Amino acid sequence: MTAVMKMAERYERIRNLREDADLTQAQLGACINVPQRTYAYYETGERMIPPQVLISLARYYHVSVDYILGLTDQKQPYPRSR
């Protein structure tokens, strides 16, 4: 399996979350301040998602970064520190 294929599997959840929310890549990109083309690269695994974008996605969808990365199946985000 190639590195791009592995990364694409890792980021499959962001596509699923976006589709579940009935959003286009352009709509979601506008919400998190990322161009549509760049966001498309994230979904296909052609680019790694920077930490700040991961955080933005997790906040937008109200899930944890670990859920987005496939490290857990628990969607709930961690409690925020004060």
PyMOL Python script that loads the backbone (N, CA, C, O; Angstrom):
from pymol import cmd

cmd.read_pdbstr("""\
ATOM      1  N   MET A   1       0.847  -1.178   0.000  1.00  0.00           N
ATOM      2  CA  MET A   1       0.000   0.000   0.000  1.00  0.00           C
ATOM      3  C   MET A   1       0.893   1.243   0.000  1.00  0.00           C
ATOM      4  O   MET A   1       1.854   1.321   0.766  1.00  0.00           O
ATOM      5  N   THR A   2       0.579   2.198  -0.848  1.00  0.00           N
ATOM      6  CA  THR A   2       1.405   3.400  -0.936  1.00  0.00           C
ATOM      7  C   THR A   2       1.106   4.344   0.219  1.00  0.00           C
ATOM      8  O   THR A   2       0.072   4.232   0.878  1.00  0.00           O
ATOM      9  N   ALA A   3       2.016   5.268   0.452  1.00  0.00           N
ATOM     10  CA  ALA A   3       1.841   6.247   1.524  1.00  0.00           C
ATOM     11  C   ALA A   3       0.606   7.110   1.290  1.00  0.00           C
ATOM     12  O   ALA A   3      -0.099   7.453   2.239  1.00  0.00           O
ATOM     13  N   VAL A   4       0.336   7.465   0.023  1.00  0.00           N
ATOM     14  CA  VAL A   4      -0.839   8.294  -0.285  1.00  0.00           C
ATOM     15  C   VAL A   4      -2.113   7.525   0.031  1.00  0.00           C
ATOM     16  O   VAL A   4      -3.068   8.100   0.554  1.00  0.00           O
ATOM     17  N   MET A   5      -2.141   6.234  -0.280  1.00  0.00           N
ATOM     18  CA  MET A   5      -3.325   5.430   0.020  1.00  0.00           C
ATOM     19  C   MET A   5      -3.550   5.332   1.522  1.00  0.00           C
ATOM     20  O   MET A   5      -4.689   5.418   1.980  1.00  0.00           O
ATOM     21  N   LYS A   6      -2.489   5.155   2.290  1.00  0.00           N
ATOM     22  CA  LYS A   6      -2.616   5.090   3.743  1.00  0.00           C
ATOM     23  C   LYS A   6      -3.148   6.404   4.289  1.00  0.00           C
ATOM     24  O   LYS A   6      -4.016   6.411   5.161  1.00  0.00           O
ATOM     25  N   MET A   7      -2.625   7.531   3.773  1.00  0.00           N
ATOM     26  CA  MET A   7      -3.074   8.825   4.243  1.00  0.00           C
ATOM     27  C   MET A   7      -4.529   9.057   3.853  1.00  0.00           C
ATOM     28  O   MET A   7      -5.293   9.628   4.632  1.00  0.00           O
ATOM     29  N   ALA A   8      -4.920   8.624   2.665  1.00  0.00           N
ATOM     30  CA  ALA A   8      -6.301   8.789   2.220  1.00  0.00           C
ATOM     31  C   ALA A   8      -7.254   8.040   3.145  1.00  0.00           C
ATOM     32  O   ALA A   8      -8.328   8.546   3.473  1.00  0.00           O
ATOM     33  N   GLU A   9      -6.868   6.843   3.566  1.00  0.00           N
ATOM     34  CA  GLU A   9      -7.695   6.101   4.513  1.00  0.00           C
ATOM     35  C   GLU A   9      -7.790   6.833   5.846  1.00  0.00           C
ATOM     36  O   GLU A   9      -8.846   6.857   6.479  1.00  0.00           O
ATOM     37  N   ARG A  10      -6.694   7.419   6.259  1.00  0.00           N
ATOM     38  CA  ARG A  10      -6.676   8.147   7.526  1.00  0.00           C
ATOM     39  C   ARG A  10      -7.643   9.322   7.474  1.00  0.00           C
ATOM     40  O   ARG A  10      -8.316   9.623   8.460  1.00  0.00           O
ATOM     41  N   TYR A  11      -7.710   9.979   6.333  1.00  0.00           N
ATOM     42  CA  TYR A  11      -8.534  11.182   6.227  1.00  0.00           C
ATOM     43  C   TYR A  11      -9.910  10.921   5.647  1.00  0.00           C
ATOM     44  O   TYR A  11     -10.631  11.860   5.308  1.00  0.00           O
ATOM     45  N   GLU A  12     -10.284   9.645   5.529  1.00  0.00           N
ATOM     46  CA  GLU A  12     -11.618   9.305   5.029  1.00  0.00           C
ATOM     47  C   GLU A  12     -12.700   9.907   5.915  1.00  0.00           C
ATOM     48  O   GLU A  12     -13.775  10.264   5.432  1.00  0.00           O
ATOM     49  N   ARG A  13     -12.425  10.019   7.187  1.00  0.00           N
ATOM     50  CA  ARG A  13     -13.439  10.549   8.098  1.00  0.00           C
ATOM     51  C   ARG A  13     -13.793  11.996   7.804  1.00  0.00           C
ATOM     52  O   ARG A  13     -14.940  12.394   8.007  1.00  0.00           O
ATOM     53  N   ILE A  14     -12.846  12.795   7.331  1.00  0.00           N
ATOM     54  CA  ILE A  14     -13.217  14.189   7.056  1.00  0.00           C
ATOM     55  C   ILE A  14     -14.179  14.260   5.877  1.00  0.00           C
ATOM     56  O   ILE A  14     -15.054  15.125   5.843  1.00  0.00           O
ATOM     57  N   ARG A  15     -14.025  13.362   4.917  1.00  0.00           N
ATOM     58  CA  ARG A  15     -14.979  13.318   3.801  1.00  0.00           C
ATOM     59  C   ARG A  15     -16.346  12.865   4.306  1.00  0.00           C
ATOM     60  O   ARG A  15     -17.372  13.441   3.943  1.00  0.00           O
ATOM     61  N   ASN A  16     -16.353  11.836   5.140  1.00  0.00           N
ATOM     62  CA  ASN A  16     -17.616  11.342   5.683  1.00  0.00           C
ATOM     63  C   ASN A  16     -18.318  12.397   6.529  1.00  0.00           C
ATOM     64  O   ASN A  16     -19.532  12.569   6.424  1.00  0.00           O
ATOM     65  N   LEU A  17     -17.572  13.096   7.355  1.00  0.00           N
ATOM     66  CA  LEU A  17     -18.174  14.155   8.165  1.00  0.00           C
ATOM     67  C   LEU A  17     -18.761  15.252   7.284  1.00  0.00           C
ATOM     68  O   LEU A  17     -19.862  15.740   7.537  1.00  0.00           O
ATOM     69  N   ARG A  18     -18.022  15.632   6.256  1.00  0.00           N
ATOM     70  CA  ARG A  18     -18.494  16.686   5.351  1.00  0.00           C
ATOM     71  C   ARG A  18     -19.751  16.247   4.616  1.00  0.00           C
ATOM     72  O   ARG A  18     -20.716  17.006   4.520  1.00  0.00           O
ATOM     73  N   GLU A  19     -19.741  15.028   4.101  1.00  0.00           N
ATOM     74  CA  GLU A  19     -20.908  14.534   3.376  1.00  0.00           C
ATOM     75  C   GLU A  19     -22.112  14.373   4.301  1.00  0.00           C
ATOM     76  O   GLU A  19     -23.241  14.654   3.900  1.00  0.00           O
ATOM     77  N   ASP A  20     -21.885  13.925   5.528  1.00  0.00           N
ATOM     78  CA  ASP A  20     -22.983  13.807   6.491  1.00  0.00           C
ATOM     79  C   ASP A  20     -23.613  15.162   6.802  1.00  0.00           C
ATOM     80  O   ASP A  20     -24.801  15.251   7.112  1.00  0.00           O
ATOM     81  N   ALA A  21     -22.799  16.218   6.714  1.00  0.00           N
ATOM     82  CA  ALA A  21     -23.294  17.575   6.962  1.00  0.00           C
ATOM     83  C   ALA A  21     -23.854  18.216   5.686  1.00  0.00           C
ATOM     84  O   ALA A  21     -24.263  19.377   5.703  1.00  0.00           O
ATOM     85  N   ASP A  22     -23.872  17.461   4.582  1.00  0.00           N
ATOM     86  CA  ASP A  22     -24.368  17.960   3.288  1.00  0.00           C
ATOM     87  C   ASP A  22     -23.662  19.236   2.846  1.00  0.00           C
ATOM     88  O   ASP A  22     -24.295  20.197   2.411  1.00  0.00           O
ATOM     89  N   LEU A  23     -22.339  19.224   2.968  1.00  0.00           N
ATOM     90  CA  LEU A  23     -21.537  20.371   2.560  1.00  0.00           C
ATOM     91  C   LEU A  23     -20.671  20.004   1.361  1.00  0.00           C
ATOM     92  O   LEU A  23     -20.251  18.857   1.214  1.00  0.00           O
ATOM     93  N   THR A  24     -20.411  20.979   0.517  1.00  0.00           N
ATOM     94  CA  THR A  24     -19.429  20.795  -0.549  1.00  0.00           C
ATOM     95  C   THR A  24     -18.048  21.099   0.030  1.00  0.00           C
ATOM     96  O   THR A  24     -17.930  21.666   1.116  1.00  0.00           O
ATOM     97  N   GLN A  25     -17.025  20.722  -0.699  1.00  0.00           N
ATOM     98  CA  GLN A  25     -15.670  21.058  -0.263  1.00  0.00           C
ATOM     99  C   GLN A  25     -15.495  22.570  -0.199  1.00  0.00           C
ATOM    100  O   GLN A  25     -14.837  23.079   0.709  1.00  0.00           O
ATOM    101  N   ALA A  26     -16.073  23.286  -1.144  1.00  0.00           N
ATOM    102  CA  ALA A  26     -15.955  24.751  -1.157  1.00  0.00           C
ATOM    103  C   ALA A  26     -16.651  25.366   0.051  1.00  0.00           C
ATOM    104  O   ALA A  26     -16.125  26.300   0.657  1.00  0.00           O
ATOM    105  N   GLN A  27     -17.822  24.858   0.409  1.00  0.00           N
ATOM    106  CA  GLN A  27     -18.547  25.390   1.563  1.00  0.00           C
ATOM    107  C   GLN A  27     -17.767  25.159   2.850  1.00  0.00           C
ATOM    108  O   GLN A  27     -17.624  26.065   3.671  1.00  0.00           O
ATOM    109  N   LEU A  28     -17.267  23.945   3.018  1.00  0.00           N
ATOM    110  CA  LEU A  28     -16.506  23.654   4.229  1.00  0.00           C
ATOM    111  C   LEU A  28     -15.218  24.452   4.257  1.00  0.00           C
ATOM    112  O   LEU A  28     -14.838  24.994   5.295  1.00  0.00           O
ATOM    113  N   GLY A  29     -14.547  24.526   3.122  1.00  0.00           N
ATOM    114  CA  GLY A  29     -13.316  25.310   3.058  1.00  0.00           C
ATOM    115  C   GLY A  29     -13.544  26.744   3.481  1.00  0.00           C
ATOM    116  O   GLY A  29     -12.722  27.320   4.193  1.00  0.00           O
ATOM    117  N   ALA A  30     -14.657  27.330   3.049  1.00  0.00           N
ATOM    118  CA  ALA A  30     -14.972  28.705   3.437  1.00  0.00           C
ATOM    119  C   ALA A  30     -15.191  28.808   4.951  1.00  0.00           C
ATOM    120  O   ALA A  30     -14.816  29.806   5.567  1.00  0.00           O
ATOM    121  N   CYS A  31     -15.790  27.790   5.541  1.00  0.00           N
ATOM    122  CA  CYS A  31     -16.043  27.799   6.987  1.00  0.00           C
ATOM    123  C   CYS A  31     -14.754  27.735   7.808  1.00  0.00           C
ATOM    124  O   CYS A  31     -14.668  28.319   8.888  1.00  0.00           O
ATOM    125  N   ILE A  32     -13.763  27.028   7.291  1.00  0.00           N
ATOM    126  CA  ILE A  32     -12.518  26.870   8.057  1.00  0.00           C
ATOM    127  C   ILE A  32     -11.358  27.644   7.435  1.00  0.00           C
ATOM    128  O   ILE A  32     -10.207  27.490   7.844  1.00  0.00           O
ATOM    129  N   ASN A  33     -11.669  28.470   6.450  1.00  0.00           N
ATOM    130  CA  ASN A  33     -10.686  29.363   5.818  1.00  0.00           C
ATOM    131  C   ASN A  33      -9.574  28.601   5.087  1.00  0.00           C
ATOM    132  O   ASN A  33      -8.389  28.894   5.247  1.00  0.00           O
ATOM    133  N   VAL A  34      -9.989  27.618   4.282  1.00  0.00           N
ATOM    134  CA  VAL A  34      -9.069  26.823   3.476  1.00  0.00           C
ATOM    135  C   VAL A  34      -9.630  26.794   2.055  1.00  0.00           C
ATOM    136  O   VAL A  34     -10.822  26.541   1.883  1.00  0.00           O
ATOM    137  N   PRO A  35      -8.813  27.044   1.033  1.00  0.00           N
ATOM    138  CA  PRO A  35      -9.317  26.970  -0.343  1.00  0.00           C
ATOM    139  C   PRO A  35      -9.843  25.571  -0.678  1.00  0.00           C
ATOM    140  O   PRO A  35      -9.347  24.574  -0.153  1.00  0.00           O
ATOM    141  N   GLN A  36     -10.839  25.506  -1.545  1.00  0.00           N
ATOM    142  CA  GLN A  36     -11.459  24.234  -1.915  1.00  0.00           C
ATOM    143  C   GLN A  36     -10.425  23.239  -2.426  1.00  0.00           C
ATOM    144  O   GLN A  36     -10.448  22.075  -2.025  1.00  0.00           O
ATOM    145  N   ARG A  37      -9.533  23.662  -3.289  1.00  0.00           N
ATOM    146  CA  ARG A  37      -8.533  22.767  -3.868  1.00  0.00           C
ATOM    147  C   ARG A  37      -7.642  22.174  -2.772  1.00  0.00           C
ATOM    148  O   ARG A  37      -7.348  20.979  -2.794  1.00  0.00           O
ATOM    149  N   THR A  38      -7.221  22.986  -1.833  1.00  0.00           N
ATOM    150  CA  THR A  38      -6.391  22.501  -0.729  1.00  0.00           C
ATOM    151  C   THR A  38      -7.160  21.485   0.096  1.00  0.00           C
ATOM    152  O   THR A  38      -6.631  20.433   0.456  1.00  0.00           O
ATOM    153  N   TYR A  39      -8.424  21.810   0.395  1.00  0.00           N
ATOM    154  CA  TYR A  39      -9.237  20.874   1.171  1.00  0.00           C
ATOM    155  C   TYR A  39      -9.406  19.552   0.417  1.00  0.00           C
ATOM    156  O   TYR A  39      -9.370  18.484   1.029  1.00  0.00           O
ATOM    157  N   ALA A  40      -9.587  19.614  -0.888  1.00  0.00           N
ATOM    158  CA  ALA A  40      -9.717  18.392  -1.693  1.00  0.00           C
ATOM    159  C   ALA A  40      -8.459  17.533  -1.553  1.00  0.00           C
ATOM    160  O   ALA A  40      -8.553  16.309  -1.461  1.00  0.00           O
ATOM    161  N   TYR A  41      -7.294  18.161  -1.537  1.00  0.00           N
ATOM    162  CA  TYR A  41      -6.047  17.421  -1.343  1.00  0.00           C
ATOM    163  C   TYR A  41      -6.028  16.720   0.012  1.00  0.00           C
ATOM    164  O   TYR A  41      -5.511  15.609   0.125  1.00  0.00           O
ATOM    165  N   TYR A  42      -6.583  17.355   1.037  1.00  0.00           N
ATOM    166  CA  TYR A  42      -6.651  16.716   2.353  1.00  0.00           C
ATOM    167  C   TYR A  42      -7.509  15.464   2.289  1.00  0.00           C
ATOM    168  O   TYR A  42      -7.123  14.414   2.804  1.00  0.00           O
ATOM    169  N   GLU A  43      -8.674  15.573   1.658  1.00  0.00           N
ATOM    170  CA  GLU A  43      -9.580  14.430   1.595  1.00  0.00           C
ATOM    171  C   GLU A  43      -8.984  13.261   0.822  1.00  0.00           C
ATOM    172  O   GLU A  43      -9.224  12.106   1.175  1.00  0.00           O
ATOM    173  N   THR A  44      -8.227  13.534  -0.206  1.00  0.00           N
ATOM    174  CA  THR A  44      -7.645  12.456  -1.010  1.00  0.00           C
ATOM    175  C   THR A  44      -6.319  11.958  -0.457  1.00  0.00           C
ATOM    176  O   THR A  44      -5.773  10.968  -0.945  1.00  0.00           O
ATOM    177  N   GLY A  45      -5.800  12.635   0.556  1.00  0.00           N
ATOM    178  CA  GLY A  45      -4.538  12.220   1.142  1.00  0.00           C
ATOM    179  C   GLY A  45      -3.324  12.714   0.388  1.00  0.00           C
ATOM    180  O   GLY A  45      -2.207  12.269   0.655  1.00  0.00           O
ATOM    181  N   GLU A  46      -3.521  13.623  -0.546  1.00  0.00           N
ATOM    182  CA  GLU A  46      -2.382  14.151  -1.303  1.00  0.00           C
ATOM    183  C   GLU A  46      -1.579  15.165  -0.495  1.00  0.00           C
ATOM    184  O   GLU A  46      -0.436  15.474  -0.833  1.00  0.00           O
ATOM    185  N   ARG A  47      -2.179  15.675   0.562  1.00  0.00           N
ATOM    186  CA  ARG A  47      -1.480  16.576   1.486  1.00  0.00           C
ATOM    187  C   ARG A  47      -1.843  16.188   2.911  1.00  0.00           C
ATOM    188  O   ARG A  47      -2.958  15.751   3.195  1.00  0.00           O
ATOM    189  N   MET A  48      -0.876  16.360   3.791  1.00  0.00           N
ATOM    190  CA  MET A  48      -1.153  16.155   5.204  1.00  0.00           C
ATOM    191  C   MET A  48      -1.928  17.354   5.730  1.00  0.00           C
ATOM    192  O   MET A  48      -1.722  18.486   5.293  1.00  0.00           O
ATOM    193  N   ILE A  49      -2.817  17.088   6.667  1.00  0.00           N
ATOM    194  CA  ILE A  49      -3.608  18.160   7.247  1.00  0.00           C
ATOM    195  C   ILE A  49      -2.784  18.822   8.346  1.00  0.00           C
ATOM    196  O   ILE A  49      -2.362  18.148   9.286  1.00  0.00           O
ATOM    197  N   PRO A  50      -2.548  20.134   8.245  1.00  0.00           N
ATOM    198  CA  PRO A  50      -1.795  20.817   9.297  1.00  0.00           C
ATOM    199  C   PRO A  50      -2.568  20.799  10.623  1.00  0.00           C
ATOM    200  O   PRO A  50      -3.798  20.750  10.630  1.00  0.00           O
ATOM    201  N   PRO A  51      -1.846  20.840  11.725  1.00  0.00           N
ATOM    202  CA  PRO A  51      -2.507  20.801  13.036  1.00  0.00           C
ATOM    203  C   PRO A  51      -3.616  21.850  13.197  1.00  0.00           C
ATOM    204  O   PRO A  51      -4.674  21.539  13.744  1.00  0.00           O
ATOM    205  N   GLN A  52      -3.394  23.072  12.736  1.00  0.00           N
ATOM    206  CA  GLN A  52      -4.412  24.104  12.922  1.00  0.00           C
ATOM    207  C   GLN A  52      -5.686  23.779  12.150  1.00  0.00           C
ATOM    208  O   GLN A  52      -6.784  24.086  12.614  1.00  0.00           O
ATOM    209  N   VAL A  53      -5.555  23.165  10.987  1.00  0.00           N
ATOM    210  CA  VAL A  53      -6.739  22.771  10.208  1.00  0.00           C
ATOM    211  C   VAL A  53      -7.452  21.614  10.897  1.00  0.00           C
ATOM    212  O   VAL A  53      -8.682  21.573  10.923  1.00  0.00           O
ATOM    213  N   LEU A  54      -6.692  20.676  11.455  1.00  0.00           N
ATOM    214  CA  LEU A  54      -7.302  19.587  12.221  1.00  0.00           C
ATOM    215  C   LEU A  54      -8.123  20.140  13.374  1.00  0.00           C
ATOM    216  O   LEU A  54      -9.238  19.683  13.627  1.00  0.00           O
ATOM    217  N   ILE A  55      -7.576  21.110  14.062  1.00  0.00           N
ATOM    218  CA  ILE A  55      -8.285  21.726  15.181  1.00  0.00           C
ATOM    219  C   ILE A  55      -9.543  22.421  14.683  1.00  0.00           C
ATOM    220  O   ILE A  55     -10.602  22.297  15.299  1.00  0.00           O
ATOM    221  N   SER A  56      -9.442  23.147  13.581  1.00  0.00           N
ATOM    222  CA  SER A  56     -10.615  23.828  13.022  1.00  0.00           C
ATOM    223  C   SER A  56     -11.701  22.832  12.635  1.00  0.00           C
ATOM    224  O   SER A  56     -12.880  23.067  12.902  1.00  0.00           O
ATOM    225  N   LEU A  57     -11.320  21.725  12.010  1.00  0.00           N
ATOM    226  CA  LEU A  57     -12.297  20.702  11.639  1.00  0.00           C
ATOM    227  C   LEU A  57     -12.947  20.081  12.869  1.00  0.00           C
ATOM    228  O   LEU A  57     -14.163  19.894  12.907  1.00  0.00           O
ATOM    229  N   ALA A  58     -12.141  19.764  13.866  1.00  0.00           N
ATOM    230  CA  ALA A  58     -12.677  19.174  15.097  1.00  0.00           C
ATOM    231  C   ALA A  58     -13.662  20.122  15.772  1.00  0.00           C
ATOM    232  O   ALA A  58     -14.715  19.690  16.243  1.00  0.00           O
ATOM    233  N   ARG A  59     -13.336  21.385  15.821  1.00  0.00           N
ATOM    234  CA  ARG A  59     -14.252  22.357  16.426  1.00  0.00           C
ATOM    235  C   ARG A  59     -15.518  22.515  15.592  1.00  0.00           C
ATOM    236  O   ARG A  59     -16.618  22.601  16.139  1.00  0.00           O
ATOM    237  N   TYR A  60     -15.368  22.552  14.286  1.00  0.00           N
ATOM    238  CA  TYR A  60     -16.529  22.722  13.411  1.00  0.00           C
ATOM    239  C   TYR A  60     -17.512  21.560  13.574  1.00  0.00           C
ATOM    240  O   TYR A  60     -18.720  21.773  13.678  1.00  0.00           O
ATOM    241  N   TYR A  61     -16.991  20.343  13.596  1.00  0.00           N
ATOM    242  CA  TYR A  61     -17.841  19.158  13.678  1.00  0.00           C
ATOM    243  C   TYR A  61     -18.135  18.715  15.111  1.00  0.00           C
ATOM    244  O   TYR A  61     -18.917  17.787  15.317  1.00  0.00           O
ATOM    245  N   HIS A  62     -17.530  19.354  16.092  1.00  0.00           N
ATOM    246  CA  HIS A  62     -17.701  18.993  17.509  1.00  0.00           C
ATOM    247  C   HIS A  62     -17.266  17.553  17.758  1.00  0.00           C
ATOM    248  O   HIS A  62     -17.972  16.772  18.396  1.00  0.00           O
ATOM    249  N   VAL A  63     -16.086  17.222  17.240  1.00  0.00           N
ATOM    250  CA  VAL A  63     -15.482  15.908  17.452  1.00  0.00           C
ATOM    251  C   VAL A  63     -14.042  16.116  17.912  1.00  0.00           C
ATOM    252  O   VAL A  63     -13.538  17.238  17.901  1.00  0.00           O
ATOM    253  N   SER A  64     -13.395  15.047  18.310  1.00  0.00           N
ATOM    254  CA  SER A  64     -11.996  15.166  18.707  1.00  0.00           C
ATOM    255  C   SER A  64     -11.085  15.017  17.486  1.00  0.00           C
ATOM    256  O   SER A  64     -11.468  14.418  16.481  1.00  0.00           O
ATOM    257  N   VAL A  65      -9.898  15.560  17.590  1.00  0.00           N
ATOM    258  CA  VAL A  65      -8.892  15.378  16.542  1.00  0.00           C
ATOM    259  C   VAL A  65      -8.557  13.896  16.419  1.00  0.00           C
ATOM    260  O   VAL A  65      -8.330  13.401  15.315  1.00  0.00           O
ATOM    261  N   ASP A  66      -8.524  13.192  17.533  1.00  0.00           N
ATOM    262  CA  ASP A  66      -8.259  11.751  17.499  1.00  0.00           C
ATOM    263  C   ASP A  66      -9.316  11.020  16.672  1.00  0.00           C
ATOM    264  O   ASP A  66      -8.992  10.059  15.974  1.00  0.00           O
ATOM    265  N   TYR A  67     -10.560  11.455  16.739  1.00  0.00           N
ATOM    266  CA  TYR A  67     -11.604  10.835  15.920  1.00  0.00           C
ATOM    267  C   TYR A  67     -11.322  11.076  14.436  1.00  0.00           C
ATOM    268  O   TYR A  67     -11.412  10.153  13.627  1.00  0.00           O
ATOM    269  N   ILE A  68     -10.986  12.299  14.088  1.00  0.00           N
ATOM    270  CA  ILE A  68     -10.693  12.622  12.684  1.00  0.00           C
ATOM    271  C   ILE A  68      -9.541  11.769  12.170  1.00  0.00           C
ATOM    272  O   ILE A  68      -9.569  11.305  11.030  1.00  0.00           O
ATOM    273  N   LEU A  69      -8.536  11.562  13.000  1.00  0.00           N
ATOM    274  CA  LEU A  69      -7.354  10.792  12.602  1.00  0.00           C
ATOM    275  C   LEU A  69      -7.566   9.283  12.672  1.00  0.00           C
ATOM    276  O   LEU A  69      -6.685   8.514  12.288  1.00  0.00           O
ATOM    277  N   GLY A  70      -8.725   8.857  13.158  1.00  0.00           N
ATOM    278  CA  GLY A  70      -9.004   7.426  13.230  1.00  0.00           C
ATOM    279  C   GLY A  70      -8.363   6.736  14.416  1.00  0.00           C
ATOM    280  O   GLY A  70      -8.254   5.510  14.433  1.00  0.00           O
ATOM    281  N   LEU A  71      -7.939   7.501  15.405  1.00  0.00           N
ATOM    282  CA  LEU A  71      -7.312   6.916  16.589  1.00  0.00           C
ATOM    283  C   LEU A  71      -8.327   6.436  17.612  1.00  0.00           C
ATOM    284  O   LEU A  71      -7.994   5.667  18.513  1.00  0.00           O
ATOM    285  N   THR A  72      -9.582   6.897  17.470  1.00  0.00           N
ATOM    286  CA  THR A  72     -10.676   6.486  18.336  1.00  0.00           C
ATOM    287  C   THR A  72     -11.962   6.525  17.529  1.00  0.00           C
ATOM    288  O   THR A  72     -12.058   7.210  16.511  1.00  0.00           O
ATOM    289  N   ASP A  73     -12.937   5.783  18.002  1.00  0.00           N
ATOM    290  CA  ASP A  73     -14.257   5.834  17.381  1.00  0.00           C
ATOM    291  C   ASP A  73     -15.214   6.704  18.186  1.00  0.00           C
ATOM    292  O   ASP A  73     -16.385   6.839  17.831  1.00  0.00           O
ATOM    293  N   GLN A  74     -14.720   7.289  19.260  1.00  0.00           N
ATOM    294  CA  GLN A  74     -15.514   8.192  20.094  1.00  0.00           C
ATOM    295  C   GLN A  74     -15.497   9.579  19.469  1.00  0.00           C
ATOM    296  O   GLN A  74     -14.441  10.199  19.356  1.00  0.00           O
ATOM    297  N   LYS A  75     -16.666  10.066  19.062  1.00  0.00           N
ATOM    298  CA  LYS A  75     -16.720  11.368  18.402  1.00  0.00           C
ATOM    299  C   LYS A  75     -16.567  12.538  19.370  1.00  0.00           C
ATOM    300  O   LYS A  75     -16.054  13.592  18.992  1.00  0.00           O
ATOM    301  N   GLN A  76     -17.001  12.365  20.598  1.00  0.00           N
ATOM    302  CA  GLN A  76     -17.038  13.498  21.525  1.00  0.00           C
ATOM    303  C   GLN A  76     -15.658  14.099  21.739  1.00  0.00           C
ATOM    304  O   GLN A  76     -14.681  13.385  21.965  1.00  0.00           O
ATOM    305  N   PRO A  77     -15.593  15.436  21.663  1.00  0.00           N
ATOM    306  CA  PRO A  77     -14.300  16.095  21.905  1.00  0.00           C
ATOM    307  C   PRO A  77     -13.940  16.026  23.375  1.00  0.00           C
ATOM    308  O   PRO A  77     -14.796  15.800  24.230  1.00  0.00           O
ATOM    309  N   TYR A  78     -12.684  16.220  23.651  1.00  0.00           N
ATOM    310  CA  TYR A  78     -12.214  16.261  25.027  1.00  0.00           C
ATOM    311  C   TYR A  78     -12.688  17.557  25.672  1.00  0.00           C
ATOM    312  O   TYR A  78     -12.907  18.553  24.982  1.00  0.00           O
ATOM    313  N   PRO A  79     -12.849  17.547  27.000  1.00  0.00           N
ATOM    314  CA  PRO A  79     -13.211  18.809  27.660  1.00  0.00           C
ATOM    315  C   PRO A  79     -12.124  19.851  27.453  1.00  0.00           C
ATOM    316  O   PRO A  79     -10.934  19.541  27.490  1.00  0.00           O
ATOM    317  N   ARG A  80     -12.540  21.073  27.238  1.00  0.00           N
ATOM    318  CA  ARG A  80     -11.563  22.156  27.039  1.00  0.00           C
ATOM    319  C   ARG A  80     -10.936  22.559  28.367  1.00  0.00           C
ATOM    320  O   ARG A  80     -11.589  22.545  29.411  1.00  0.00           O
ATOM    321  N   SER A  81      -9.669  22.914  28.308  1.00  0.00           N
ATOM    322  CA  SER A  81      -9.016  23.436  29.511  1.00  0.00           C
ATOM    323  C   SER A  81      -9.417  24.897  29.664  1.00  0.00           C
ATOM    324  O   SER A  81      -9.773  25.563  28.692  1.00  0.00           O
ATOM    325  N   ARG A  82      -9.355  25.372  30.877  1.00  0.00           N
ATOM    326  CA  ARG A  82      -9.793  26.755  31.137  1.00  0.00           C
ATOM    327  C   ARG A  82      -8.663  27.705  31.107  1.00  0.00           C
ATOM    328  O   ARG A  82      -8.859  28.904  31.305  1.00  0.00           O
TER     329      ARG A  82
END
""", "prot")
cmd.dss("prot")
cmd.show_as("cartoon", "prot")
cmd.util.cbc("prot")
cmd.orient("prot")
